[in-house]
Amino acid sequence: MIGIFDSGVGGLTVVKEIKKLMPDVPIIYFGDTARLPYGNKSRETIQKYSSEIVDFLKSKGCQTIVIACNSASSVAADYLREKYSELNILDVVSTGARIRRGKAKKVGVIGTTATISSGIYKKKISKLDSNMEVYTQACPLFVPLVEEDWIRRPETKKIVRTYLRELKLKKVDTLLLGCTHYPLLEKIISGVMGKRTKVITSGEKLAEKLRADLRGDSISIVEIESPAEDKYFVSDLKNKNKKLAGMILGKKIKIKKIDL
Amino acid sequence: MIGIFDSGVGGLTVVKEIKKLMPDVPIIYFGDTARLPYGNKSRETIQKYSSEIVDFLKSKGCQTIVIACNSASSVAADYLREKYSELNILDVVSTGARIRRGKAKKVGVIGTTATISSGIYKKKISKLDSNMEVYTQACPLFVPLVEEDWIRRPETKKIVRTYLRELKLKKVDTLLLGCTHYPLLEKIISGVMGKRTKVITSGEKLAEKLRADLRGDSISIVEIESPAEDKYFVSDLKNKNKKLAGMILGKKIKIKKIDL
């Protein structure tokens, strides 16, 4: 059983990528909608909230935990790995940083203020490939724009242009979307960056790593015969959450509200 | 001792209005920055969070509570008044709705999605003056724009124009800013609405009501000789919170982080 969590329902973009590669792997999702967003909160608070969620997922029998939230990955992943050494904990930042180098010598990373100001992407990418030039940009308004479903608005395009101006001038050849909400703006972002920049998401890179991990397991969860039902939980349930979940997954799901 | 709370530090715009009328009244402020914003959360969750805060303010000796958060005022004020019948509870929505009628026959109210979709301003204003035409508009992006300090940006002006288009067409003669963050955008909003629309804030109307209440009290808190020190608490403390607090109050204050 894979436990996946995010500050909200945005992490379902990661679930979508996982299901693309492994349709039958059973998952339990938790979205902390009662306390979202995490991107503007302190390290200490994000660690506390993340621990509470991991306790919940563990109690549901999850052995593998996916931190689908970039802000939590940035400031709480190492903390959680130390605290829960018995669990296999993957996070979108560590996997997102594994950028394959084709012609790519200049990579851009965008995310929330918490993610970008932590400097973690830059550190991790440079550690894996010290010749890679890394440019980062916080885009704190992207999440509220997606949450408001302003995805096709001219105002949004203007804001995307403003945020990406520097990265465009740097001529990055790869742009990593370091926030679960950003794939919903992928079209506008790709349009603004132009054809020479390849846009990739941290979710697709996480799904690849998860598949590799599971294939290495003695019990191959990918091949179990009667897959368990996927379960979706949130700490606060509103119509907007349901709508966004449907928009991301392209289907209706049952979401249950629970108090942690 | 007056206890004032908001989902974040935005409620300090209400503190500012109170201090303008009553510089010496001692206050305790609580901003729930670990769980903000409230505007996109459910009624049940907002009621739970508000109760926890009122318990805290009560434990600090507050007899009068000011709900500076419009979202909490909209969905939790009556609930809190019933639960804490021993306290005098004022909220920015009930006081904001007392719009004096000059030539004003058409009033516009803007706020977060939670505030506007609750319909409470419309209901309260119509109850006080059934001849008043009330038009409302949710402006969910205003809070993140203020939080990001995009107060003087052309993108912000464009978004303000988009949100206010309908109210401008209705030719409202009064516009009530029904969210604690909006006074920080007052200049842009006034500019977009034009000279014929008077822009008022819910904070200034609350301060007037509070002064009237305190004057009616047997012990006049306004006239105590050695005022207690004001105290400011938040549930999560970041530099951004401190910066916004300073921007609102025009001075540095000591803010203490506590867990509820």
Chai-1 contact restraints between the chains, C-beta under 6 A:
chainA,res_idxA,chainB,res_idxB,connection_type,confidence,min_distance_angstrom,max_distance_angstrom,comment,restraint_id
A,A34,B,T45,contact,1.0,0.0,6.0,A-B,restraint_1
A,R35,B,R35,contact,1.0,0.0,6.0,A-B,restraint_2
A,K41,B,D236,contact,1.0,0.0,6.0,A-B,restraint_3
A,S42,B,D236,contact,1.0,0.0,6.0,A-B,restraint_4
A,S42,B,K238,contact,1.0,0.0,6.0,A-B,restraint_5
A,T45,B,A34,contact,1.0,0.0,6.0,A-B,restraint_6
A,T45,B,D236,contact,1.0,0.0,6.0,A-B,restraint_7
A,P140,B,E148,contact,1.0,0.0,6.0,A-B,restraint_8
A,L141,B,P144,contact,1.0,0.0,6.0,A-B,restraint_9
A,P144,B,L141,contact,1.0,0.0,6.0,A-B,restraint_10
A,P144,B,P144,contact,1.0,0.0,6.0,A-B,restraint_11
A,E148,B,P140,contact,1.0,0.0,6.0,A-B,restraint_12
A,E155,B,K158,contact,1.0,0.0,6.0,A-B,restraint_13
A,E155,B,I159,contact,1.0,0.0,6.0,A-B,restraint_14
A,K158,B,E155,contact,1.0,0.0,6.0,A-B,restraint_15
A,I159,B,E155,contact,1.0,0.0,6.0,A-B,restraint_16
A,D236,B,K41,contact,1.0,0.0,6.0,A-B,restraint_17
A,D236,B,S42,contact,1.0,0.0,6.0,A-B,restraint_18
A,D236,B,T45,contact,1.0,0.0,6.0,A-B,restraint_19
A,K238,B,S42,contact,1.0,0.0,6.0,A-B,restraint_20
